[in-house]
Amino acid sequence: MQNLKIMDAEGSKLQLIRQENKWQIVSPFKNPISFEYEVVLGHREFECDLDTSPYLKPDCILWTGRALFFENRAKNIEVLFHIPQNWKISTPWISNSSPKKIFFVKNNSELNQSLIVIGLHLEKQLKIKNTEILIAIGGKYKQLQEQIVNIIHKGFVEFSNIFGGIPLGKKLIVINPYELGKYGFQGGVLNNSASVLTSYYPDGINSFWFTRVVLHEICHLWNGSVIRAKYHRRCTWFLEGFTDYYTLVVAKRLNFINKQQFLTFLEYAFNHYHLKIQKHSLVDNFQRRNRRFVYHGGFLVALFLDIRIRLESKKNLDNLMKIMFHTYRRKGYRYRIRDIMEIAEHLSSKKFNVFFKKYIYGKHALPLQTYAPQLGVKIYKEEITLPYFSLKSIVNIPEGIAFKEDIKSLIIKINSTVVTSKKDIVKELSKNSLEDKELLFFLKEGKQITQYATFSNSNTKVIYYSLKPIITKKITILDKILREKR
Ligand SMILES: [Zn+2]
């Protein structure tokens, strides 16, 4: 923000003193006062995480309320936009004007915790039960509007069935291309607004990843926006892991993915989780380090909890999510880890303290083998030697690419984050510990390879678990979760 001017009722400019992010008016003034300022979009796409930060695209701009407006205590706020005639404004706010340029906002939190898309993007509207959903689509995704609206519509309905209701208020879902690298995505939710930046397409080979990121962010409109933790850093496994679990369960129930894709993800998640569980527990305070371990660990906890509740009772994890939604949608209510445990105990009439002690607070690996029959798979364990990328080779590479001379490989992704320069690699590695085993996507003699690897100076051996489905007529618990009909 720059060139801030504050005028009082008589038009005189007031004297201000700035203290970090606050300003103090020092001259006497007459109410009402008016503010004039310019907002700056200073960062570029590759410089920061854009999940809920403003960005500029060739056809539209995304703002957050918190980047545009001052904190204030006002209620019933009216926001008027002056924009070129053919432009649109998409927000989760209510507007009665036509064209929509004047918006009514209940309070400061709704003003600041919202996304605003301005420009020549495409707008689609849905109404599910009494909830209005506005979809803002930019760039190349305009051509794929039908598939996108279909995924959002069906996904939203299925989530409202799982949670047993819809959070209050109009929703905004923004879909825009993510230009950074060939493959990648980012997403985030601010109250009633969800943002998806992706380079994947809703059709073709990457539709799994497209559907996953869109459904994941929609699920956060419940789990994250409404169901909120008291100590959120200790509950990332529930926030992200359970969101990922329901993302894939919903994607399968709606047949956007098949059972094999679910199992492939499970194998990937389990192996990634297994590489780190001996060192960390799911409640460790990670910040950005090892975030994916917590996502995958939480995904597996959700699956195991679902199986356990189904084995012990006629209930399932959907019932737990319903209780979570109806309890924590109440103003000021936040959950703690023991609340999740108590709901699971209430549903199944079994004790879950050992489960939580071992797998949530502790560093025990969830017993994938034990539940193989419920998953309908056979699990094969093998010791594999991980390829390695020496730290020296990364430090010494010229700016531009990551290169390992002896195998002529080019690192293109680390844990699904696209890396195109040494800076990217160092940034991605700083989220993890050196010597940790990471999932790398690299080009070996022109062929894309996905494999665990280490950033170290020698080979490391690890146990790799592969899941092979068994052919049977029996309906397994996993089939029931995914509602597989035979
Ligand atoms: Zn998330």
Residues whose N, C-alpha, C, O or C-beta is under 5 A from the ligand:
A	BS01	ZN	E240
